[in-house]
Amino acid sequence: MCGRDEFMKKAKIDVDVFEMQAEICKTLSNPTRLRILHVLREGEKSVGELATLLGLKQSNLSQHLSIMRQATILKTRKEGSSIYYSVVNPKINTACDLVQELLIESIRRKQELTKNLVAH
């Protein structure tokens, strides 16, 4: 019976992890949020710096930052009247890099297939 209980606990953990993963993926399914994450690779930035770098209105940017903070992708630090944002865990950038690599490989394969079809 211990084996089954252990399995059930692990299955529950897996479900919870998958739900958390889905939430992060949902949060990152927006191109603006991916751009924010990319800019924050260089280190923390104030809302004003991010708005300038990304060409976004602060009100629109703040909505995205709030969603990313709620998903614990970003954290904040307040200094005077300025709020600075940074990435909670840089592994999120590694995950995004892997997805981009997959996309680039897929594009190259499609280009190669197209080139081969045209050549024949």
C-alpha positions in Angstrom: 0.0 0.0 0.0 2.9 2.3 0.6 3.9 2.2 -3.0 0.4 3.3 -4.1 0.4 6.2 -1.6 3.8 7.3 -2.8 2.6 7.1 -6.4 -0.5 9.1 -5.6 1.5 11.8 -3.9 3.9 12.0 -6.8 1.0 12.2 -9.3 -0.5 15.0 -7.3 2.8 16.9 -7.3 3.1 16.3 -11.1 -0.4 17.8 -11.6 0.4 20.8 -9.5 3.7 21.3 -11.4 1.9 21.0 -14.8 -0.7 23.6 -13.7 2.1 26.0 -12.6 3.9 25.4 -15.8 0.8 26.1 -17.8 0.3 29.3 -15.9 3.9 30.5 -16.8 3.4 29.5 -20.4 0.1 31.4 -20.5 1.8 34.4 -19.0 4.6 34.2 -21.6 2.3 33.6 -24.5 2.2 37.4 -25.1 4.9 38.8 -27.4 5.2 42.1 -25.3 5.9 40.0 -22.2 8.6 38.1 -24.0 10.1 41.4 -25.1 10.1 42.6 -21.5 11.8 39.5 -20.4 14.4 39.9 -23.1 15.2 43.5 -22.1 15.5 42.5 -18.4 18.3 40.0 -19.3 20.6 43.0 -19.0 19.6 43.6 -15.4 16.9 45.4 -13.5 15.1 48.4 -15.1 12.7 51.0 -13.9 9.3 51.2 -15.4 10.3 54.4 -17.3 13.4 52.7 -18.7 11.4 49.8 -19.8 8.7 52.0 -21.4 11.4 53.9 -23.4 13.3 50.8 -24.5 10.2 48.9 -25.5 8.3 51.9 -27.0 5.3 51.3 -24.8 3.0 53.6 -22.8 3.6 53.2 -19.1 0.0 52.3 -18.5 0.1 49.4 -20.9 3.5 48.3 -19.7 2.4 48.4 -16.1 -0.4 45.9 -16.9 2.1 43.5 -18.4 4.5 43.9 -15.5 1.7 43.2 -13.0 0.7 40.0 -14.7 4.4 38.8 -14.8 4.9 39.7 -11.2 1.7 37.8 -10.2 3.1 34.8 -12.0 6.4 35.2 -10.0 8.4 35.7 -13.2 9.4 39.2 -12.1 10.2 40.9 -8.8 10.2 44.5 -7.8 12.4 46.9 -5.8 11.3 50.3 -4.8 13.8 53.2 -4.6 12.2 56.6 -3.8 9.4 57.0 -6.2 10.8 54.6 -8.8 10.0 50.9 -9.1 12.6 48.6 -10.6 11.8 45.2 -12.1 14.1 42.2 -12.5 13.8 38.5 -13.4 13.2 36.3 -10.3 15.1 33.3 -11.8 17.3 33.6 -14.9 16.4 30.0 -15.9 13.3 31.5 -17.4 15.6 33.1 -20.0 17.2 29.7 -20.7 13.7 28.2 -21.3 12.9 31.0 -23.7 16.2 30.5 -25.5 15.4 26.8 -26.0 12.0 27.7 -27.5 13.7 30.2 -29.8 16.2 27.6 -30.9 13.4 25.1 -31.7 11.7 27.8 -33.8 14.8 28.7 -35.7 15.5 25.0 -36.4 11.9 24.5 -37.6 12.2 27.6 -39.9 15.5 26.3 -41.3 13.9 22.8 -42.0 11.0 24.4 -43.8 13.3 26.6 -45.8 15.4 23.5 -46.7 12.3 21.6 -47.8 11.1 24.5 -49.9 14.5 24.8 -51.5 14.5 21.1 -52.3 11.0 21.2 -53.8 11.9 24.2 -56.0 15.1 22.5 -57.1 13.2 19.4 -58.3 
